[in-house]
């Protein structure tokens, strides 16, 4: 089971560590970044001048991470399931390659880290002026996603408390509907026909004066659900990893399998518990980008940028 933990962990990091033009492989990534009243700086051999870290910045052997006052950076290493909380008392902290014993799992980790594609700087959007105009509802989730549950909670925004009709469609046509709904979410009820795994469904909100909005989702197969649940359980048993970093890891695993619905729930829960962590907002922005909600993506990326540079 240990080898599975490591391979799953390596897969998560392969989705998270950006390439920063280094000739050597990254060995760690910053998963949490809190300036509070202090500063966090990184020095490298290639650049003598210190620089502020970016959200999910990769780190290389020889990098020095320095925190002042009550600033905190959490560094997650690509091998060994190891995290380090860098504070003023252990600064400067030098990044060193982890000397792991040769094993099949260790070889897999090295292979994955060579394929790092990394996070890219979020795109810039020009906000559309909508002042004075009533907007149609925006379908939030499930949207352009696979889902693990056969009873998803349908979530939206923009109804302005005006009632509308929620409908779920399958290959055979209308599966279920609910009328006069003035909320922002509704759970697919147990009394409704069971949704089938491996089948694509769509759901809509019909509101007077607007064309129906439509979003697609597909139920994951039983085998796919079991595989994801095993990975989630594997991550949950990892020792020494904070709840916030664990949320980042789980969300990235889910997103890598196009499970944006479940990933969004993990991130929103993480943000409730740790609202000032820029990494959570950054990953949520990436999620919104992938499902076509560009305005919400811009909002979350903007929040991540603000939190990564602001002081209390």
C-alpha positions in Angstrom: 0.0 0.0 0.0 2.9 2.3 0.6 3.9 2.3 -3.1 0.3 3.3 -4.0 0.5 6.3 -1.6 3.7 7.5 -3.2 2.6 7.1 -6.8 -0.7 8.8 -6.1 1.2 11.6 -4.4 3.6 12.0 -7.3 0.6 12.2 -9.7 -0.8 15.1 -7.7 2.5 17.0 -7.7 2.9 16.5 -11.5 -0.3 18.6 -11.8 0.9 21.3 -9.5 4.6 22.2 -10.0 5.3 24.8 -12.7 8.4 24.9 -14.8 10.5 28.0 -14.0 13.2 27.6 -16.7 15.5 25.5 -14.5 17.8 22.9 -16.0 17.3 20.6 -13.0 14.1 19.0 -11.8 11.9 20.7 -9.2 11.9 18.9 -5.9 9.2 20.8 -4.0 6.3 23.2 -4.4 4.9 25.9 -2.1 1.3 24.8 -1.2 0.5 27.5 1.4 1.5 31.1 1.5 0.6 33.5 4.4 2.3 36.8 4.7 0.4 38.0 7.7 2.6 40.9 9.0 5.8 39.6 7.5 7.5 38.7 4.3 8.5 35.6 2.4 11.4 35.6 0.0 13.2 33.1 -2.2 16.8 33.2 -3.2 18.3 31.0 -5.9 21.8 30.5 -7.2 20.7 31.8 -10.6 19.3 35.0 -9.2 21.1 36.5 -6.2 18.4 39.1 -5.6 15.5 37.7 -3.4 12.1 37.4 -5.0 8.6 37.0 -3.7 7.1 33.5 -4.3 4.2 33.0 -6.6 1.2 30.7 -5.7 2.3 27.1 -6.2 5.8 28.1 -7.1 8.2 25.2 -7.7 11.4 25.0 -5.8 14.8 23.6 -6.8 17.8 22.3 -4.9 19.7 25.2 -3.4 16.8 27.5 -3.2 16.5 29.4 0.2 13.1 30.2 1.6 13.1 33.0 4.1 10.1 34.1 6.3 10.1 37.1 8.6 7.9 37.9 11.6 4.7 35.7 11.4 4.8 34.9 7.7 4.5 31.2 6.9 5.2 29.1 3.8 4.4 25.4 3.6 6.7 23.5 1.3 5.7 20.1 -0.1 8.4 17.8 -1.4 7.9 15.6 -4.5 9.3 12.5 -2.8 8.9 11.1 0.7 5.5 12.5 1.5 7.3 15.3 3.3 6.2 18.8 4.2 8.0 21.6 5.9 6.5 24.7 7.5 8.9 27.6 6.9 8.7 30.3 9.6 11.1 32.9 10.9 12.5 30.5 13.5 13.8 28.0 10.8 14.7 30.6 8.2 16.4 30.6 5.8 15.3 27.0 4.9 17.4 25.4 2.2 15.7 23.2 -0.3 17.5 19.9 -0.8 16.7 16.8 -2.9 15.3 14.0 -0.9 17.5 10.9 -0.9 14.8 8.3 -1.4 15.7 4.6 -1.6 15.5 3.1 -5.0 12.1 1.4 -5.6 9.5 0.9 -8.2 7.4 3.7 -6.6 10.5 6.0 -6.4 11.2 5.4 -10.1 7.6 6.2 -11.0 7.8 9.5 -9.1 10.9 10.5 -11.0 9.3 9.7 -14.3 6.2 11.8 -13.4 8.3 14.8 -12.3 10.1 14.8 -15.6 6.7 15.4 -17.3 5.8 18.4 -15.2 3.7 20.8 -17.2 2.9 23.2 -14.4 0.4 25.8 -13.6 0.3 28.8 -15.9 -0.3 32.4 -15.1 -4.1 32.9 -15.2 -5.4 34.8 -18.2 -6.6 38.3 -18.0 -10.3 39.1 -18.7 -12.1 42.4 -19.3 -15.2 42.4 -17.2 -18.4 42.9 -19.1 -20.6 45.7 -18.0 -24.0 44.3 -16.9 -25.2 47.2 -14.8 -28.9 47.7 -15.0 -29.5 44.4 -16.9 -31.1 41.3 -15.5 -28.9 38.3 -16.0 -30.0 34.7 -16.7 -29.0 32.1 -14.1 -25.5 30.8 -14.3 -25.2 27.0 -13.8 -22.3 26.4 -11.4 -22.2 22.7 -10.8 -22.3 20.0 -12.0 -21.1 21.6 -15.3 -18.9 20.0 -18.0 -17.8 17.4 -15.5 -17.9 13.8 -14.5 -19.5 13.1 -11.1 -19.0 10.3 -8.5 -22.4 10.6 -6.9 -25.7 9.5 -8.5 -27.6 12.2 -6.5 -25.7 15.4 -7.3 -26.7 18.8 -5.8 -27.5 21.1 -8.7 -26.1 24.6 -7.9 -26.6 27.9 -9.7 -26.5 31.7 -9.2 -28.4 34.7 -10.7 -32.0 33.7 -10.2 -32.7 37.0 -8.3 -35.1 35.0 -6.1 -37.5 34.6 -9.1 -38.9 31.1 -9.5 -37.8 28.9 -12.3 -38.0 25.3 -13.4 -35.1 22.9 -13.0 -35.0 19.9 -15.4 -32.7 16.9 -15.8 -32.5 15.2 -19.1 -31.0 11.8 -20.2 -30.7 10.0 -23.5 -34.4 9.0 -23.2 -35.5 12.6 -22.6 -36.8 14.3 -19.5 -35.8 12.4 -16.4 -36.9 14.7 -13.6 -38.1 18.3 -13.0 -38.9 20.7 -10.2 -41.1 23.8 -10.7 -41.2 27.2 -8.9 -37.7 26.9 -7.5 -36.4 30.2 -6.1 -33.3 28.8 -4.4 -29.7 28.6 -5.5 -29.4 24.8 -5.3 -31.5 21.6 -5.2 -30.4 18.0 -4.5 -31.4 15.4 -7.0 -34.0 13.6 -4.9 -34.0 9.9 -3.9 -37.6 9.6 -5.2 -36.5 10.5 -8.7 -35.5 7.9 -11.3 -31.9 6.7 -10.6 -29.2 8.2 -12.8 -27.2 5.5 -14.6 -23.4 5.3 -14.5 -21.4 5.9 -17.7 -24.4 7.9 -19.1 -24.3 11.6 -20.0 -27.0 13.8 -18.6 -27.8 17.5 -18.9 -29.7 19.8 -16.6 -31.3 23.2 -17.3 -33.0 26.1 -15.6 -36.0 27.6 -17.4 -36.8 31.1 -16.3 -39.4 33.4 -17.9 -37.8 35.9 -20.3 -34.5 33.9 -20.7 -33.5 31.0 -22.9 -32.9 27.8 -20.9 -29.3 27.5 -19.6 -27.8 24.0 -20.0 -24.9 22.1 -18.4 -23.7 18.5 -19.0 -22.4 15.9 -16.6 -21.6 12.2 -16.7 -21.8 9.7 -13.9 -18.5 7.9 -13.4 -18.5 4.1 -13.8 -18.3 2.0 -10.6 -14.7 1.0 -11.3 -13.8 4.7 -11.8 -15.5 5.6 -8.5 -13.6 2.9 -6.6 -10.2 4.0 -8.0 -10.8 7.6 -7.1 -12.1 6.7 -3.6 -8.9 4.7 -3.1 -6.7 7.6 -4.0 -8.7 10.0 -1.8 -8.3 7.5 1.1 -4.6 7.2 0.4 -4.1 10.9 0.6 -6.2 11.2 3.8 -4.0 8.8 5.6 -0.8 10.7 4.9 0.7 12.0 8.1 2.0 15.5 8.7 0.0 17.2 5.9 -2.2 20.2 6.9 -5.9 20.2 6.0 -5.3 23.1 3.5 -2.5 21.3 1.6 -4.6 18.1 1.6 -7.5 20.0 0.1 -5.2 21.3 -2.7 -3.9 17.8 -3.3 -7.3 16.2 -3.4 -8.7 18.9 -5.7 -5.9 18.4 -8.1 -6.4 14.6 -8.2 -10.1 15.1 -8.8 -9.6 17.7 -11.5 -7.1 15.5 -13.3 -10.0 13.0 -13.7 -12.4 15.7 -14.8 -14.3 15.4 -11.5 -14.8 19.2 -11.3 -18.0 18.9 -9.3 -16.3 17.1 -6.4 -13.2 19.1 -6.7 -15.2 22.3 -6.3 -16.8 21.0 -3.2 -13.4 20.2 -1.7 -12.0 23.6 -2.5 -15.1 25.5 -1.2 -14.9 23.5 2.0 -11.2 24.4 2.3 -11.9 28.1 1.7 -14.5 28.1 4.5 -11.9 26.7 6.8 -8.9 28.8 5.5 -10.3 31.8 3.6 -7.0 33.7 3.3 -5.1 30.9 1.6 -4.3 32.1 -2.0 -3.6 28.6 -3.3 -7.2 27.5 -2.7 -8.5 30.4 -4.6 -6.0 30.0 -7.4 -7.0 26.3 -7.9 -10.7 27.2 -7.8 -10.0 29.8 -10.4 -8.4 27.2 -12.6 -11.4 24.9 -12.1 -13.8 27.6 -13.2 -11.6 28.3 -16.2 -11.9 24.6 -17.2 -15.7 24.5 -17.0 -16.1 27.8 -18.9 -17.0 30.2 -16.1 -14.4 32.9 -17.0 -15.8 35.7 -14.9 -15.7 33.5 -11.8 -12.2 32.3 -12.8 -11.1 35.9 -13.0 -12.6 36.7 -9.5 -10.8 33.8 -7.9 -7.4 34.4 -9.6 -7.7 38.1 -8.5 -8.4 37.0 -4.9 -5.4 34.7 -5.0 -3.2 37.5 -6.4 -4.4 39.9 -3.7 -3.9 37.4 -0.8 -0.4 36.4 -2.0 0.8 40.0 -1.8 -1.2 41.6 1.0 -0.3 42.0 4.6 -2.5 42.1 7.6 
